[in-house]
Amino acid sequence: MKFTCSQGALTRALNTVSKAVSIRTTIPILKGILLTVKGNELTVTASDLDLSIETKMEVQAAEEGSAVVSSKLFSEIVRKLPNAVLQIEEADGKMEISCLGSHFSIVSLPADEFPAIGMVNQLSKIGVKKDSLKDLIKKTTFAASIDEKKGILVGCLLKFAEGKLEMAALDGFRLAVANCDMPSEEEKSVVIPARILAEIQKILMESSEEEEVSLVLDDKKAEIITKETRIVARLLEGEFIKYNDIIPKTYKTRCLVNREELLSGIERASLLSKEGKNNLIKMDIANGKIEITSRSEEGNSKESIVCESEGDELVIGFNSKYVSDALKAVGDEEIVMEMSSPVSPCLIKPVEGDSFTYLVLPVRISAN
C-alpha cells in the first residue's frame, strides 16, 4: 500500500473515525484504524463493534493495499506533522510516514484481522435534513440514562411516522421529546444508544454542507450516510417506554418566561443548591414573577424573574441541572412551563407548536 495526500485532509479523516475507536477494549485490533487504498481513494475505518465509522478521501500516487495501525499513535503523528504533503507506504508489517524533513516507521497489522463493518440489510431508507437531525440529537440525548443497568433507557427512540421524525429520551427523572418534518411517510421505530448519537452529531457538525443525510435501517443496525462518511450503529433491543402516557394533558399553573433570563437565574441559584445533594432549587410562582431560591451550608440566594403567569400560585422544587439542561438544548427566546402541584411533573414547551416537550419531575421540599 502506498499513497500521498495532504496532512490536513488526513487529519480531518482521522478525527472523524477516531470517535469509534475502542479505548477500553480487550481486543487489541479495535484500538487500531484500518487504512484501505483502492484506485485513487483512501478509506479510513474504525470500530468498537457497537459503532463503526468509515470515511473516504482522495489520494495521489496510490498503490492499492490495506493495513491497520495504532489509532492513537498514527493520529498523533499525522496531527503533529507540518501542513504539507505526506508520503505513506506500508509493507511487511511496517508503515513509513514521511513529510518534509520528518520520517516515522511504525508497526502495522494485517487488515484481515479487522472486523468487517458490513452492510445494513435495507428494510427502510429515509432522507433527513442534516441540520434537523443534529438539532433533534441536541434536544434529546442529554435526557437519556448513563446507567447501563437501565437497559433501553441508555438509548434514544427514533420514530418515523406521518411525515415526521420524533426523537425521545428519558432516565426516570426527566423526559425529552423533539420532532421535525420529514418527507417520507414510512413508519418505523428504532432505539440507538445516546452516546452513539452524540458522536454522530459531532460528525455531522464537521461534515461538508450537504443538505440531507440518508438513514438506512434494519432490525439490528442503523446506517447514517453523508457524502464522505458512513456510520453504522448497533440498535438496542426491547420496547421503549410509552412516554406519551406520562405527559400531563392539563395544568393548574402556567407561566411564559424568557428562556435566557430563567436559565441565567437557575445557574446563579445553583451555585448554592447543594441541599440534599440533589441540586435543589425552589421556584415560587406568583403575581407575574418566578422567585428562585437555594441554600447550602455556605449561604443562600434569591433570584426574581419576570414572567406571564396564570392559574394557581405554586411553590415547587427541582434539581437545577434537569431544568437547565432542557433550557440549554433549545434556542427559543421564550418558553412555557406548565405545572399542577408541587409533586406533579413540570412540562417545558415552546410558546407555539410542538417542536419539543420536556418533562421534569419535581423534588419534594419541606413545608418550611
C-alpha angles and dihedrals in degrees: 000000000000137000146146126222142151118283091228095054093048092047090054091050092049092048089054099050096037088077087075098047112118113234102180099037126132089209106087096201090063089065087065138081121229116225116195125180120197121165106325094329129099118203115200115197138182132173141178090186091251093059126027125182130185127177131183133217137173119256135181137224087024130181114187122248143100141233142163123240134182106279095213097046098040093046092049092049094049093044093053097046120099119273093261141098116310124209113206126182131171128195138145096003096311129103117203117204120188132177124165104307096349126094131177132181116195136172118267130195131217114274093223090071091062116096115253114243091208126187129290112245097242109234092148135014118190131177118220130178109254094228092049092053092048090050094050092050091050092049097051119021095076089067095058118104119260091201109101089202088070091071115199092017089078086069138070122233116232110197121186114194142131096006094308138101111214124189125193138179134175138172103191095270101055142016130210123194126175135164143186137189117271127189095223121085091200117129119223139136127203135165119222123186109261093228089058092049089052089056091046089054091055091051092049090051090054098043126097124270103280110145099216138040126197124235114203114190139189132161096278108027144029123213124202114196127194128170094275105015140060120196121190118192131186114240122228116241124228139056118298119230115270092245096175088070092063098048109102115239097199138039140193098201125043131174134179113208142168105265097214094048092049092046092049091048092050093048092051092046091048090065085078100029100108097117110130091359091268099102089250120197125171124219120202108193115194143121097012095310140099109210111198118197134177137170143189138166088279096056145287140269140205129199126185118203123185114232142159104251132181135178128023125001110248142190112199136165129222142179096252093217093059093054096041092049089057093046092049092052095064133056101207116132092223134024136190126232120200124190139160107191143350090268100041126091121269120227122211113197142161118268089244132021129004104268089134140010125188124190119195123184114225126238115238111248130200119256093245 
